[in-house]
Amino acid sequence: MCFLFFSPISSFINTITPITHRQKRSAAELAILNSGKTEGIIGTTIALQCDEATAEDIPSNGYHLCRNCRAVRQLPETYFPRVLNEVICAEGNCLRGDGKCQQRYLPFRILQNVGNSQCPQWRETDIQIRTCCDCVIHPNSPFIKYITPPD
């Protein structure tokens, strides 16, 4: 006996046409992907707003090579302040794969409770706040000739 199961995933996959160009993720998708816990980052990040990448968005002050998300990081109860504003990289690649978006950090001094809630003992500690995103060009990229000094 043979059973046929309907799977929304398989029917979706069957309707996908081959894509010749990589599609940009929407700002809403990027906000979801960039929210949550991140390895090496204390606390939980909530991406509030990510840059749109549409043809209608023509900036008056220049183009960004990496898309950013404005985010809020909530630290555990043992830290003060508990809420930090950050700018995080929305995606990993830039210049259609000829570069990589590199997260940049700024050291920031906060307080950490090393005691308990009944007898708090606060001490200063340093954490890294994510502040911006740079596009770092791969050494074999054709764009490298535009950023290296002439001989």
N, CA, C and O atoms as a GROMACS GRO file, in nm:
protein
  604
    1MET      N    1   0.085  -0.116   0.000
    1MET     CA    2   0.000   0.000   0.000
    1MET      C    3   0.090   0.123   0.000
    1MET      O    4   0.192   0.126   0.069
    2CYS      N    5   0.052   0.222  -0.075
    2CYS     CA    6   0.134   0.342  -0.089
    2CYS      C    7   0.053   0.462  -0.042
    2CYS      O    8  -0.063   0.478  -0.079
    3PHE      N    9   0.115   0.546   0.039
    3PHE     CA   10   0.049   0.666   0.090
    3PHE      C   11   0.114   0.789   0.028
    3PHE      O   12   0.236   0.796   0.016
    4LEU      N   13   0.033   0.882  -0.010
    4LEU     CA   14   0.083   1.009  -0.060
    4LEU      C   15   0.054   1.116   0.043
    4LEU      O   16  -0.060   1.131   0.087
    5PHE      N   17   0.155   1.188   0.082
    5PHE     CA   18   0.140   1.294   0.180
    5PHE      C   19   0.156   1.428   0.110
    5PHE      O   20   0.245   1.445   0.026
    6PHE      N   21   0.070   1.521   0.143
    6PHE     CA   22   0.084   1.656   0.090
    6PHE      C   23   0.176   1.734   0.182
    6PHE      O   24   0.152   1.744   0.302
    7SER      N   25   0.279   1.787   0.126
    7SER     CA   26   0.373   1.868   0.203
    7SER      C   27   0.378   2.007   0.142
    7SER      O   28   0.413   2.022   0.025
    8PRO      N   29   0.343   2.111   0.220
    8PRO     CA   30   0.351   2.247   0.165
    8PRO      C   31   0.492   2.283   0.122
    8PRO      O   32   0.509   2.361   0.028
    9ILE      N   33   0.592   2.228   0.189
    9ILE     CA   34   0.731   2.258   0.152
    9ILE      C   35   0.762   2.200   0.015
    9ILE      O   36   0.817   2.269  -0.071
   10SER      N   37   0.726   2.072  -0.007
   10SER     CA   38   0.757   2.011  -0.136
   10SER      C   39   0.682   2.078  -0.249
   10SER      O   40   0.736   2.093  -0.358
   11SER      N   41   0.556   2.118  -0.225
   11SER     CA   42   0.483   2.186  -0.332
   11SER      C   43   0.544   2.324  -0.359
   11SER      O   44   0.543   2.371  -0.472
   12PHE      N   45   0.597   2.388  -0.254
   12PHE     CA   46   0.663   2.516  -0.272
   12PHE      C   47   0.792   2.499  -0.352
   12PHE      O   48   0.820   2.577  -0.442
   13ILE      N   49   0.868   2.397  -0.318
   13ILE     CA   50   0.996   2.373  -0.387
   13ILE      C   51   0.971   2.343  -0.534
   13ILE      O   52   1.048   2.387  -0.620
   14ASN      N   53   0.863   2.270  -0.565
   14ASN     CA   54   0.833   2.238  -0.704
   14ASN      C   55   0.795   2.360  -0.785
   14ASN      O   56   0.806   2.357  -0.908
   15THR      N   57   0.750   2.466  -0.721
   15THR     CA   58   0.710   2.587  -0.795
   15THR      C   59   0.823   2.687  -0.810
   15THR      O   60   0.808   2.788  -0.878
   16ILE      N   61   0.936   2.660  -0.748
   16ILE     CA   62   1.049   2.752  -0.757
   16ILE      C   63   1.113   2.742  -0.895
   16ILE      O   64   1.141   2.633  -0.944
   17THR      N   65   1.135   2.856  -0.955
   17THR     CA   66   1.204   2.859  -1.083
   17THR      C   67   1.350   2.890  -1.056
   17THR      O   68   1.383   2.956  -0.957
   18PRO      N   69   1.439   2.844  -1.143
   18PRO     CA   70   1.581   2.873  -1.122
   18PRO      C   71   1.606   3.023  -1.118
   18PRO      O   72   1.553   3.098  -1.200
   19ILE      N   73   1.687   3.066  -1.024
   19ILE     CA   74   1.718   3.207  -1.007
   19ILE      C   75   1.859   3.231  -1.058
   19ILE      O   76   1.954   3.164  -1.015
   20THR      N   77   1.873   3.325  -1.148
   20THR     CA   78   2.005   3.352  -1.203
   20THR      C   79   2.082   3.452  -1.118
   20THR      O   80   2.205   3.449  -1.114
   21HIS      N   81   2.011   3.542  -1.049
   21HIS     CA   82   2.075   3.640  -0.962
   21HIS      C   83   2.031   3.616  -0.819
   21HIS      O   84   1.916   3.578  -0.794
   22ARG      N   85   2.120   3.639  -0.728
   22ARG     CA   86   2.088   3.625  -0.586
   22ARG      C   87   1.990   3.735  -0.547
   22ARG      O   88   2.013   3.852  -0.577
   23GLN      N   89   1.881   3.696  -0.479
   23GLN     CA   90   1.782   3.795  -0.439
   23GLN      C   91   1.817   3.852  -0.303
   23GLN      O   92   1.867   3.782  -0.215
   24LYS      N   93   1.790   3.981  -0.287
   24LYS     CA   94   1.812   4.047  -0.158
   24LYS      C   95   1.702   4.008  -0.062
   24LYS      O   96   1.586   3.995  -0.101
   25ARG      N   97   1.738   3.991   0.063
   25ARG     CA   98   1.637   3.966   0.165
   25ARG      C   99   1.566   4.096   0.199
   25ARG      O  100   1.624   4.204   0.191
   26SER      N  101   1.441   4.084   0.236
   26SER     CA  102   1.366   4.203   0.275
   26SER      C  103   1.412   4.250   0.412
   26SER      O  104   1.476   4.175   0.486
   27ALA      N  105   1.381   4.374   0.444
   27ALA     CA  106   1.420   4.429   0.574
   27ALA      C  107   1.356   4.351   0.687
   27ALA      O  108   1.418   4.332   0.792
   28ALA      N  109   1.233   4.305   0.668
   28ALA     CA  110   1.165   4.227   0.772
   28ALA      C  111   1.235   4.093   0.794
   28ALA      O  112   1.251   4.050   0.909
   29GLU      N  113   1.277   4.027   0.685
   29GLU     CA  114   1.350   3.900   0.699
   29GLU      C  115   1.482   3.922   0.771
   29GLU      O  116   1.521   3.841   0.856
   30LEU      N  117   1.552   4.030   0.738
   30LEU     CA  118   1.679   4.059   0.803
   30LEU      C  119   1.661   4.086   0.952
   30LEU      O  120   1.743   4.044   1.033
   31ALA      N  121   1.554   4.155   0.988
   31ALA     CA  122   1.528   4.182   1.130
   31ALA      C  123   1.506   4.053   1.206
   31ALA      O  124   1.554   4.039   1.319
   32ILE      N  125   1.436   3.958   1.147
   32ILE     CA  126   1.414   3.828   1.213
   32ILE      C  127   1.545   3.751   1.222
   32ILE      O  128   1.577   3.696   1.328
   33LEU      N  129   1.621   3.746   1.112
   33LEU     CA  130   1.747   3.671   1.111
   33LEU      C  131   1.849   3.727   1.210
   33LEU      O  132   1.930   3.652   1.264
   34ASN      N  133   1.847   3.858   1.233
   34ASN     CA  134   1.946   3.922   1.318
   34ASN      C  135   1.899   3.942   1.461
   34ASN      O  136   1.963   4.014   1.537
   35SER      N  137   1.789   3.881   1.499
   35SER     CA  138   1.738   3.889   1.636
   35SER      C  139   1.766   3.757   1.707
   35SER      O  140   1.768   3.651   1.644
   36GLY      N  141   1.787   3.765   1.838
   36GLY     CA  142   1.811   3.645   1.917
   36GLY      C  143   1.947   3.646   1.982
   36GLY      O  144   2.007   3.752   2.003
   37LYS      N  145   1.996   3.528   2.013
   37LYS     CA  146   2.126   3.513   2.077
   37LYS      C  147   2.234   3.497   1.970
   37LYS      O  148   2.210   3.435   1.866
   38THR      N  149   2.351   3.553   1.996
   38THR     CA  150   2.464   3.544   1.905
   38THR      C  151   2.585   3.494   1.983
   38THR      O  152   2.609   3.539   2.095
   39GLU      N  153   2.660   3.403   1.924
   39GLU     CA  154   2.778   3.349   1.991
   39GLU      C  155   2.878   3.461   2.020
   39GLU      O  156   2.911   3.540   1.932
   40GLY      N  157   2.925   3.466   2.143
   40GLY     CA  158   3.024   3.566   2.184
   40GLY      C  159   2.964   3.700   2.224
   40GLY      O  160   3.038   3.790   2.263
   41ILE      N  161   2.832   3.715   2.216
   41ILE     CA  162   2.765   3.840   2.252
   41ILE      C  163   2.679   3.813   2.375
   41ILE      O  164   2.594   3.724   2.374
   42ILE      N  165   2.700   3.891   2.480
   42ILE     CA  166   2.622   3.877   2.603
   42ILE      C  167   2.484   3.937   2.581
   42ILE      O  168   2.472   4.049   2.531
   43GLY      N  169   2.380   3.864   2.617
   43GLY     CA  170   2.244   3.915   2.609
   43GLY      C  171   2.171   3.872   2.483
   43GLY      O  172   2.221   3.792   2.404
   44THR      N  173   2.052   3.929   2.466
   44THR     CA  174   1.965   3.898   2.352
   44THR      C  175   1.949   4.022   2.266
   44THR      O  176   1.921   4.131   2.317
   45THR      N  177   1.966   4.006   2.136
   45THR     CA  178   1.955   4.116   2.041
   45THR      C  179   1.819   4.115   1.975
   45THR      O  180   1.768   4.010   1.936
   46ILE      N  181   1.760   4.233   1.962
   46ILE     CA  182   1.635   4.249   1.889
   46ILE      C  183   1.661   4.352   1.780
   46ILE      O  184   1.679   4.470   1.808
   47ALA      N  185   1.662   4.306   1.655
   47ALA     CA  186   1.681   4.398   1.542
   47ALA      C  187   1.550   4.472   1.518
   47ALA      O  188   1.447   4.409   1.491
   48LEU      N  189   1.553   4.603   1.530
   48LEU     CA  190   1.432   4.683   1.518
   48LEU      C  191   1.401   4.725   1.376
   48LEU      O  192   1.287   4.717   1.331
   49GLN      N  193   1.503   4.768   1.304
   49GLN     CA  194   1.483   4.819   1.169
   49GLN      C  195   1.607   4.792   1.088
   49GLN      O  196   1.718   4.826   1.128
   50CYS      N  197   1.589   4.730   0.972
   50CYS     CA  198   1.701   4.702   0.882
   50CYS      C  199   1.685   4.784   0.755
   50CYS      O  200   1.574   4.816   0.713
   51ASP      N  201   1.800   4.816   0.694
   51ASP     CA  202   1.800   4.895   0.571
   51ASP      C  203   1.729   4.819   0.460
   51ASP      O  204   1.746   4.698   0.444
   52GLU      N  205   1.649   4.891   0.383
   52GLU     CA  206   1.588   4.835   0.263
   52GLU      C  207   1.689   4.844   0.149
   52GLU      O  208   1.772   4.935   0.148
   53ALA      N  209   1.682   4.752   0.056
   53ALA     CA  210   1.768   4.757  -0.062
   53ALA      C  211   1.678   4.755  -0.185
   53ALA      O  212   1.664   4.653  -0.252
   54THR      N  213   1.619   4.869  -0.214
   54THR     CA  214   1.530   4.879  -0.329
   54THR      C  215   1.581   4.984  -0.425
   54THR      O  216   1.659   5.072  -0.388
   55ALA      N  217   1.538   4.974  -0.548
   55ALA     CA  218   1.581   5.070  -0.650
   55ALA      C  219   1.527   5.209  -0.621
   55ALA      O  220   1.584   5.308  -0.666
   56GLU      N  221   1.416   5.216  -0.546
   56GLU     CA  222   1.358   5.346  -0.515
   56GLU      C  223   1.438   5.423  -0.411
   56GLU      O  224   1.427   5.545  -0.400
   57ASP      N  225   1.520   5.351  -0.334
   57ASP     CA  226   1.599   5.416  -0.228
   57ASP      C  227   1.726   5.474  -0.287
   57ASP      O  228   1.828   5.405  -0.299
   58ILE      N  229   1.722   5.599  -0.324
   58ILE     CA  230   1.840   5.667  -0.378
   58ILE      C  231   1.887   5.765  -0.271
   58ILE      O  232   1.826   5.870  -0.252
   59PRO      N  233   1.994   5.731  -0.201
   59PRO     CA  234   2.038   5.817  -0.092
   59PRO      C  235   2.099   5.946  -0.143
   59PRO      O  236   2.163   5.950  -0.249
   60SER      N  237   2.079   6.052  -0.067
   60SER     CA  238   2.136   6.181  -0.105
   60SER      C  239   2.279   6.195  -0.055
   60SER      O  240   2.352   6.282  -0.102
   61ASN      N  241   2.319   6.111   0.040
   61ASN     CA  242   2.453   6.125   0.099
   61ASN      C  243   2.544   6.008   0.065
   61ASN      O  244   2.646   5.990   0.132
   62GLY      N  245   2.513   5.929  -0.036
   62GLY     CA  246   2.599   5.819  -0.079
   62GLY      C  247   2.539   5.683  -0.049
   62GLY      O  248   2.438   5.672   0.020
   63TYR      N  249   2.603   5.582  -0.102
   63TYR     CA  250   2.556   5.444  -0.089
   63TYR      C  251   2.635   5.370   0.018
   63TYR      O  252   2.756   5.389   0.031
   64HIS      N  253   2.566   5.286   0.092
   64HIS     CA  254   2.632   5.199   0.189
   64HIS      C  255   2.660   5.066   0.122
   64HIS      O  256   2.574   5.012   0.052
   65LEU      N  257   2.779   5.011   0.142
   65LEU     CA  258   2.814   4.884   0.081
   65LEU      C  259   2.760   4.766   0.161
   65LEU      O  260   2.740   4.658   0.106
   66CYS      N  261   2.738   4.786   0.290
   66CYS     CA  262   2.681   4.682   0.376
   66CYS      C  263   2.549   4.732   0.433
   66CYS      O  264   2.537   4.848   0.474
   67ARG      N  265   2.452   4.644   0.435
   67ARG     CA  266   2.323   4.679   0.495
   67ARG      C  267   2.334   4.664   0.646
   67ARG      O  268   2.397   4.571   0.696
   68ASN      N  269   2.271   4.756   0.719
   68ASN     CA  270   2.275   4.758   0.865
   68ASN      C  271   2.136   4.737   0.923
   68ASN      O  272   2.035   4.757   0.857
   69CYS      N  273   2.136   4.696   1.049
   69CYS     CA  274   2.012   4.692   1.127
   69CYS      C  275   2.034   4.772   1.254
   69CYS      O  276   2.137   4.760   1.320
   70ARG      N  277   1.936   4.856   1.288
   70ARG     CA  278   1.937   4.919   1.418
   70ARG      C  279   1.879   4.818   1.515
   70ARG      O  280   1.774   4.760   1.490
   71ALA      N  281   1.948   4.798   1.627
   71ALA     CA  282   1.909   4.691   1.719
   71ALA      C  283   1.918   4.736   1.863
   71ALA      O  284   1.985   4.834   1.896
   72VAL      N  285   1.850   4.663   1.948
   72VAL     CA  286   1.856   4.681   2.093
   72VAL      C  287   1.906   4.550   2.150
   72VAL      O  288   1.857   4.442   2.116
   73ARG      N  289   2.004   4.559   2.239
   73ARG     CA  290   2.053   4.440   2.308
   73ARG      C  291   2.010   4.447   2.453
   73ARG      O  292   2.037   4.546   2.522
   74GLN      N  293   1.945   4.342   2.500
   74GLN     CA  294   1.904   4.335   2.640
   74GLN      C  295   2.001   4.243   2.713
   74GLN      O  296   2.016   4.126   2.678
   75LEU      N  297   2.067   4.299   2.814
   75LEU     CA  298   2.164   4.223   2.893
   75LEU      C  299   2.094   4.151   3.007
   75LEU      O  300   1.982   4.187   3.045
   76PRO      N  301   2.159   4.048   3.063
   76PRO     CA  302   2.101   3.978   3.179
   76PRO      C  303   2.084   4.073   3.298
   76PRO      O  304   2.139   4.183   3.299
   77GLU      N  305   2.008   4.030   3.397
   77GLU     CA  306   1.975   4.113   3.514
   77GLU      C  307   2.098   4.154   3.595
   77GLU      O  308   2.091   4.248   3.674
   78THR      N  309   2.208   4.085   3.578
   78THR     CA  310   2.328   4.116   3.656
   78THR      C  311   2.409   4.230   3.596
   78THR      O  312   2.517   4.261   3.647
   79TYR      N  313   2.361   4.293   3.490
   79TYR     CA  314   2.433   4.403   3.426
   79TYR      C  315   2.353   4.532   3.435
   79TYR      O  316   2.230   4.531   3.441
   80PHE      N  317   2.426   4.645   3.436
   80PHE     CA  318   2.364   4.777   3.431
   80PHE      C  319   2.450   4.869   3.346
   80PHE      O  320   2.570   4.878   3.370
   81PRO      N  321   2.394   4.937   3.248
   81PRO     CA  322   2.254   4.934   3.206
   81PRO      C  323   2.220   4.802   3.137
   81PRO      O  324   2.308   4.734   3.085
   82ARG      N  325   2.092   4.769   3.136
   82ARG     CA  326   2.049   4.642   3.079
   82ARG      C  327   2.014   4.652   2.931
   82ARG      O  328   2.009   4.551   2.862
   83VAL      N  329   1.991   4.773   2.882
   83VAL     CA  330   1.951   4.791   2.742
   83VAL      C  331   2.055   4.876   2.670
   83VAL      O  332   2.090   4.985   2.716
   84LEU      N  333   2.104   4.826   2.555
   84LEU     CA  334   2.204   4.896   2.476
   84LEU      C  335   2.154   4.912   2.333
   84LEU      O  336   2.093   4.819   2.278
   85ASN      N  337   2.177   5.027   2.273
   85ASN     CA  338   2.145   5.048   2.131
   85ASN      C  339   2.268   5.013   2.049
   85ASN      O  340   2.380   5.049   2.085
   86GLU      N  341   2.247   4.942   1.939
   86GLU     CA  342   2.358   4.898   1.854
   86GLU      C  343   2.322   4.912   1.707
   86GLU      O  344   2.205   4.925   1.671
   87VAL      N  345   2.425   4.908   1.622
   87VAL     CA  346   2.410   4.897   1.478
   87VAL      C  347   2.483   4.770   1.438
   87VAL      O  348   2.603   4.756   1.461
   88ILE      N  349   2.409   4.675   1.379
   88ILE     CA  350   2.467   4.545   1.346
   88ILE      C  351   2.463   4.521   1.196
   88ILE      O  352   2.381   4.578   1.124
   89CYS      N  353   2.554   4.436   1.149
   89CYS     CA  354   2.556   4.397   1.007
   89CYS      C  355   2.431   4.315   0.977
   89CYS      O  356   2.398   4.221   1.051
   90ALA      N  357   2.363   4.349   0.869
   90ALA     CA  358   2.243   4.275   0.831
   90ALA      C  359   2.277   4.151   0.749
   90ALA      O  360   2.206   4.051   0.756
   91GLU      N  361   2.384   4.157   0.672
   91GLU     CA  362   2.422   4.045   0.586
   91GLU      C  363   2.572   4.023   0.592
   91GLU      O  364   2.645   4.107   0.644
   92GLY      N  365   2.617   3.910   0.540
   92GLY     CA  366   2.758   3.876   0.547
   92GLY      C  367   2.842   3.924   0.430
   92GLY      O  368   2.961   3.951   0.448
   93ASN      N  369   2.783   3.937   0.312
   93ASN     CA  370   2.859   3.972   0.193
   93ASN      C  371   2.825   4.112   0.144
   93ASN      O  372   2.718   4.166   0.173
   94CYS      N  373   2.918   4.171   0.070
   94CYS     CA  374   2.895   4.300   0.007
   94CYS      C  375   2.956   4.296  -0.132
   94CYS      O  376   3.034   4.207  -0.165
   95LEU      N  377   2.919   4.392  -0.213
   95LEU     CA  378   2.968   4.402  -0.352
   95LEU      C  379   2.949   4.270  -0.427
   95LEU      O  380   3.039   4.224  -0.497
   96ARG      N  381   2.831   4.212  -0.410
   96ARG     CA  382   2.793   4.087  -0.479
   96ARG      C  383   2.895   3.976  -0.456
   96ARG      O  384   2.927   3.900  -0.548
   97GLY      N  385   2.946   3.966  -0.335
   97GLY     CA  386   3.038   3.859  -0.298
   97GLY      C  387   3.184   3.893  -0.312
   97GLY      O  388   3.269   3.812  -0.277
   98ASP      N  389   3.218   4.012  -0.362
   98ASP     CA  390   3.358   4.051  -0.374
   98ASP      C  391   3.413   4.107  -0.243
   98ASP      O  392   3.532   4.139  -0.234
   99GLY      N  393   3.329   4.118  -0.144
   99GLY     CA  394   3.372   4.164  -0.012
   99GLY      C  395   3.289   4.098   0.096
   99GLY      O  396   3.191   4.029   0.069
  100LYS      N  397   3.331   4.121   0.219
  100LYS     CA  398   3.262   4.064   0.334
  100LYS      C  399   3.230   4.177   0.430
  100LYS      O  400   3.315   4.262   0.459
  101CYS      N  401   3.107   4.179   0.481
  101CYS     CA  402   3.068   4.280   0.579
  101CYS      C  403   3.129   4.244   0.714
  101CYS      O  404   3.106   4.136   0.767
  102GLN      N  405   3.207   4.335   0.768
  102GLN     CA  406   3.281   4.313   0.893
  102GLN      C  407   3.220   4.400   1.002
  102GLN      O  408   3.214   4.522   0.989
  103GLN      N  409   3.176   4.336   1.110
  103GLN     CA  410   3.120   4.408   1.223
  103GLN      C  411   3.231   4.484   1.295
  103GLN      O  412   3.338   4.429   1.319
  104ARG      N  413   3.206   4.608   1.330
  104ARG     CA  414   3.301   4.690   1.407
  104ARG      C  415   3.243   4.713   1.546
  104ARG      O  416   3.122   4.721   1.564
  105TYR      N  417   3.333   4.724   1.644
  105TYR     CA  418   3.294   4.733   1.784
  105TYR      C  419   3.356   4.855   1.850
  105TYR      O  420   3.457   4.909   1.804
  106LEU      N  421   3.294   4.896   1.959
  106LEU     CA  422   3.346   5.003   2.044
  106LEU      C  423   3.344   4.952   2.187
  106LEU      O  424   3.239   4.906   2.234
  107PRO      N  425   3.457   4.958   2.258
  107PRO     CA  426   3.455   4.913   2.398
  107PRO      C  427   3.368   5.006   2.482
  107PRO      O  428   3.369   5.128   2.464
  108PHE      N  429   3.293   4.947   2.574
  108PHE     CA  430   3.200   5.024   2.656
  108PHE      C  431   3.205   4.968   2.798
  108PHE      O  432   3.196   4.847   2.817
  109ARG      N  433   3.219   5.056   2.895
  109ARG     CA  434   3.228   5.014   3.035
  109ARG      C  435   3.090   5.016   3.099
  109ARG      O  436   3.019   5.117   3.094
  110ILE      N  437   3.052   4.903   3.158
  110ILE     CA  438   2.923   4.891   3.227
  110ILE      C  439   2.947   4.830   3.365
  110ILE      O  440   3.060   4.798   3.400
  111LEU      N  441   2.840   4.815   3.441
  111LEU     CA  442   2.848   4.754   3.574
  111LEU      C  443   2.794   4.612   3.571
  111LEU      O  444   2.695   4.583   3.503
  112GLN      N  445   2.860   4.524   3.646
  112GLN     CA  446   2.815   4.386   3.658
  112GLN      C  447   2.803   4.351   3.806
  112GLN      O  448   2.894   4.378   3.884
  113ASN      N  449   2.691   4.292   3.844
  113ASN     CA  450   2.669   4.250   3.982
  113ASN      C  451   2.733   4.113   4.001
  113ASN      O  452   2.685   4.013   3.947
  114VAL      N  453   2.841   4.109   4.078
  114VAL     CA  454   2.907   3.982   4.106
  114VAL      C  455   2.860   3.924   4.239
  114VAL      O  456   2.903   3.816   4.280
  115GLY      N  457   2.771   3.996   4.307
  115GLY     CA  458   2.711   3.948   4.431
  115GLY      C  459   2.580   3.878   4.399
  115GLY      O  460   2.571   3.802   4.302
  116ASN      N  461   2.479   3.904   4.481
  116ASN     CA  462   2.346   3.850   4.453
  116ASN      C  463   2.243   3.962   4.467
  116ASN      O  464   2.279   4.076   4.494
  117SER      N  465   2.115   3.929   4.448
  117SER     CA  466   2.013   4.034   4.451
  117SER      C  467   1.993   4.092   4.591
  117SER      O  468   1.955   4.208   4.604
  118GLN      N  469   2.019   4.013   4.697
  118GLN     CA  470   2.006   4.063   4.834
  118GLN      C  471   2.125   4.149   4.875
  118GLN      O  472   2.111   4.246   4.949
  119CYS      N  473   2.243   4.112   4.826
  119CYS     CA  474   2.365   4.185   4.860
  119CYS      C  475   2.445   4.210   4.731
  119CYS      O  476   2.543   4.140   4.705
  120PRO      N  477   2.403   4.310   4.652
  120PRO     CA  478   2.472   4.334   4.525
  120PRO      C  479   2.614   4.388   4.546
  120PRO      O  480   2.638   4.469   4.636
  121GLN      N  481   2.703   4.343   4.463
  121GLN     CA  482   2.840   4.395   4.460
  121GLN      C  483   2.870   4.428   4.314
  121GLN      O  484   2.895   4.340   4.232
  122TRP      N  485   2.867   4.557   4.284
  122TRP     CA  486   2.884   4.602   4.147
  122TRP      C  487   3.031   4.627   4.118
  122TRP      O  488   3.102   4.689   4.197
  123ARG      N  489   3.075   4.580   4.003
  123ARG     CA  490   3.210   4.609   3.956
  123ARG      C  491   3.204   4.650   3.810
  123ARG      O  492   3.113   4.609   3.737
  124GLU      N  493   3.301   4.730   3.769
  124GLU     CA  494   3.305   4.773   3.630
  124GLU      C  495   3.357   4.659   3.543
  124GLU      O  496   3.448   4.585   3.582
  125THR      N  497   3.299   4.647   3.425
  125THR     CA  498   3.345   4.548   3.328
  125THR      C  499   3.330   4.608   3.188
  125THR      O  500   3.244   4.693   3.165
  126ASP      N  501   3.412   4.564   3.097
  126ASP     CA  502   3.407   4.614   2.960
  126ASP      C  503   3.337   4.513   2.870
  126ASP      O  504   3.360   4.393   2.879
  127ILE      N  505   3.251   4.564   2.783
  127ILE     CA  506   3.190   4.482   2.679
  127ILE      C  507   3.211   4.552   2.546
  127ILE      O  508   3.252   4.669   2.542
  128GLN      N  509   3.184   4.482   2.439
  128GLN     CA  510   3.198   4.539   2.305
  128GLN      C  511   3.059   4.570   2.250
  128GLN      O  512   2.974   4.482   2.242
  129ILE      N  513   3.038   4.696   2.213
  129ILE     CA  514   2.911   4.737   2.152
  129ILE      C  515   2.932   4.740   2.000
  129ILE      O  516   3.029   4.795   1.950
  130ARG      N  517   2.839   4.679   1.928
  130ARG     CA  518   2.844   4.678   1.782
  130ARG      C  519   2.799   4.815   1.731
  130ARG      O  520   2.688   4.860   1.760
  131THR      N  521   2.887   4.881   1.655
  131THR     CA  522   2.862   5.021   1.617
  131THR      C  523   2.843   5.045   1.468
  131THR      O  524   2.772   5.138   1.430
  132CYS      N  525   2.904   4.965   1.383
  132CYS     CA  526   2.892   4.986   1.239
  132CYS      C  527   2.938   4.862   1.166
  132CYS      O  528   2.982   4.764   1.226
  133CYS      N  529   2.928   4.868   1.035
  133CYS     CA  530   2.961   4.754   0.951
  133CYS      C  531   3.044   4.804   0.833
  133CYS      O  532   3.002   4.894   0.761
  134ASP      N  533   3.161   4.745   0.811
  134ASP     CA  534   3.249   4.783   0.700
  134ASP      C  535   3.252   4.673   0.596
  134ASP      O  536   3.243   4.554   0.628
  135CYS      N  537   3.263   4.712   0.470
  135CYS     CA  538   3.281   4.617   0.360
  135CYS      C  539   3.431   4.599   0.340
  135CYS      O  540   3.500   4.692   0.299
  136VAL      N  541   3.480   4.478   0.367
  136VAL     CA  542   3.621   4.446   0.350
  136VAL      C  543   3.635   4.368   0.220
  136VAL      O  544   3.576   4.261   0.204
  137ILE      N  545   3.713   4.422   0.126
  137ILE     CA  546   3.728   4.363  -0.007
  137ILE      C  547   3.821   4.242  -0.002
  137ILE      O  548   3.926   4.247   0.062
  138HIS      N  549   3.780   4.133  -0.069
  138HIS     CA  550   3.866   4.015  -0.078
  138HIS      C  551   3.990   4.048  -0.160
  138HIS      O  552   3.982   4.127  -0.254
  139PRO      N  553   4.106   3.988  -0.127
  139PRO     CA  554   4.231   4.021  -0.198
  139PRO      C  555   4.227   3.989  -0.347
  139PRO      O  556   4.299   4.052  -0.425
  140ASN      N  557   4.145   3.893  -0.389
  140ASN     CA  558   4.140   3.858  -0.532
  140ASN      C  559   4.025   3.926  -0.606
  140ASN      O  560   3.994   3.888  -0.718
  141SER      N  561   3.963   4.025  -0.544
  141SER     CA  562   3.851   4.096  -0.605
  141SER      C  563   3.901   4.190  -0.715
  141SER      O  564   4.009   4.247  -0.702
  142PRO      N  565   3.824   4.206  -0.822
  142PRO     CA  566   3.863   4.304  -0.924
  142PRO      C  567   3.857   4.448  -0.874
  142PRO      O  568   3.913   4.538  -0.937
  143PHE      N  569   3.789   4.471  -0.761
  143PHE     CA  570   3.778   4.606  -0.705
  143PHE      C  571   3.903   4.647  -0.626
  143PHE      O  572   3.916   4.764  -0.590
  144ILE      N  573   3.993   4.554  -0.600
  144ILE     CA  574   4.109   4.582  -0.515
  144ILE      C  575   4.197   4.691  -0.577
  144ILE      O  576   4.262   4.767  -0.504
  145LYS      N  577   4.200   4.700  -0.709
  145LYS     CA  578   4.284   4.802  -0.775
  145LYS      C  579   4.235   4.944  -0.747
  145LYS      O  580   4.311   5.039  -0.764
  146TYR      N  581   4.110   4.959  -0.704
  146TYR     CA  582   4.056   5.091  -0.676
  146TYR      C  583   4.083   5.138  -0.533
  146TYR      O  584   4.062   5.255  -0.501
  147ILE      N  585   4.128   5.048  -0.447
  147ILE     CA  586   4.150   5.087  -0.307
  147ILE      C  587   4.294   5.073  -0.262
  147ILE      O  588   4.329   5.121  -0.154
  148THR      N  589   4.379   5.009  -0.340
  148THR     CA  590   4.520   4.999  -0.302
  148THR      C  591   4.596   5.118  -0.360
  148THR      O  592   4.565   5.165  -0.469
  149PRO      N  593   4.696   5.167  -0.286
  149PRO     CA  594   4.774   5.282  -0.336
  149PRO      C  595   4.857   5.241  -0.459
  149PRO      O  596   4.902   5.127  -0.468
  150PRO      N  597   4.877   5.333  -0.551
  150PRO     CA  598   4.960   5.301  -0.669
  150PRO      C  599   5.105   5.280  -0.629
  150PRO      O  600   5.151   5.331  -0.526
  151ASP      N  601   5.176   5.205  -0.710
  151ASP     CA  602   5.318   5.176  -0.682
  151ASP      C  603   5.405   5.297  -0.700
  151ASP      O  604   5.526   5.290  -0.681
   0.00000   0.00000   0.00000
